[in-house]
Amino acid sequence: MANSTASLIHIKGRSNSCGAFTVDLDVLQQPEQQQQQQQQQQQQQQQQQQQQQQQQQSAAWRRLVLASSIEERPALGSCCLDIFRRQQQQRHQQQQQQQQQQHQQQQPQTHHQQQQQHRK
């Protein structure tokens, strides 16, 4: 215990006025913070993708509604349905991926918490 804390303090180079040393939690938590930042970035990217898909979908439906002649409608309709089905599949895959990512990220954190409790 004493050895590990000493090495951490040397890294940070910190001691308070009484001469007693303080362990900086920043040093301990950096890997976890980086992981969380990556997770947030991934979620933002996925949200942007979903928004773009929704815009494409609504544009396709508008085209279907605006198709003036009855002859155009069947062709456009099948095209829209294809797009709609594809997007539903993609959404389902994305949800599965998100669940897997969250599960993976929870495991190392609980492991880290167990180590901390053991140190105390």
C-alpha positions in Angstrom: 0.0 0.0 0.0 2.6 2.5 1.1 4.9 1.8 -1.9 2.2 2.2 -4.5 1.0 5.5 -3.0 4.5 6.8 -2.8 5.1 6.1 -6.5 1.9 7.9 -7.4 2.9 11.0 -5.5 6.3 11.1 -7.2 4.4 11.1 -10.5 2.3 14.1 -9.4 5.0 15.7 -7.3 2.5 16.9 -4.7 2.6 17.3 -0.9 0.6 19.8 1.2 1.9 22.3 3.7 1.9 19.9 6.7 4.3 17.6 4.8 1.6 14.9 4.7 1.1 13.7 1.1 -2.2 13.5 -0.8 -2.9 11.1 -3.6 -4.3 12.8 -6.6 -7.4 11.0 -7.8 -6.8 12.4 -11.3 -3.9 10.1 -11.7 -5.9 7.1 -10.7 -9.0 7.8 -12.8 -7.5 8.9 -16.1 -8.1 5.7 -18.0 -11.7 5.6 -16.9 -12.3 9.2 -17.9 -10.8 8.6 -21.4 -13.1 5.6 -21.7 -16.2 7.6 -20.8 -15.2 10.4 -23.3 -14.8 7.9 -26.1 -18.3 6.5 -25.2 -19.8 9.9 -25.3 -18.2 10.7 -28.7 -19.5 7.4 -30.1 -23.0 8.1 -28.9 -23.0 11.6 -30.4 -21.9 10.1 -33.8 -24.7 7.5 -33.6 -27.3 10.2 -32.8 -26.1 12.3 -35.8 -26.4 9.3 -38.0 -29.9 8.6 -36.8 -30.9 12.2 -37.4 -29.6 12.0 -41.0 -31.5 8.8 -41.6 -34.7 10.4 -40.3 -34.2 13.3 -42.7 -33.7 11.0 -45.6 -36.7 9.0 -44.7 -39.0 12.0 -44.4 -37.7 13.3 -47.7 -38.5 10.0 -49.3 -42.1 10.0 -47.9 -42.6 13.6 -49.1 -41.5 12.5 -52.6 -44.1 9.7 -52.4 -46.9 12.1 -51.4 -45.9 14.6 -54.0 -45.8 12.1 -56.8 -48.6 13.6 -58.9 -49.4 10.9 -61.4 -50.8 7.6 -60.1 -48.4 5.7 -62.4 -45.4 7.1 -60.4 -46.7 6.1 -57.0 -46.3 2.4 -57.0 -42.6 2.6 -58.0 -41.9 5.4 -55.5 -43.8 3.5 -52.8 -41.8 0.3 -53.1 -38.6 2.4 -53.1 -39.7 4.1 -49.8 -40.6 0.8 -48.2 -37.1 -0.5 -49.1 -35.5 2.5 -47.4 -37.8 2.2 -44.4 -37.0 -1.5 -43.9 -33.2 -0.9 -44.3 -33.3 1.9 -41.7 -35.2 -0.3 -39.2 -32.6 -3.0 -39.6 -29.8 -0.5 -39.1 -31.5 1.0 -36.0 -31.8 -2.5 -34.5 -28.2 -3.3 -35.2 -27.1 0.1 -33.6 -29.2 -0.7 -30.5 -27.5 -4.1 -30.1 -24.1 -2.5 -30.5 -24.8 0.2 -27.9 -26.0 -2.5 -25.4 -22.8 -4.5 -26.0 -20.6 -1.4 -25.5 -22.4 -0.4 -22.3 -21.9 -4.0 -21.0 -18.2 -4.0 -21.9 -17.7 -0.6 -20.1 -19.5 -1.7 -16.9 -17.2 -4.7 -16.4 -13.8 -2.9 -16.1 -15.3 -0.3 -13.8 -16.7 -2.8 -11.3 -13.3 -4.6 -11.4 -11.6 -1.3 -10.6 -14.1 -0.6 -7.7 -13.3 -4.0 -6.2 -9.6 -3.2 -6.3 -10.2 0.1 -4.5 -12.2 -1.6 -1.8 -9.5 -4.2 -1.3 -6.9 -1.5 -0.9 -8.8 0.1 1.9 
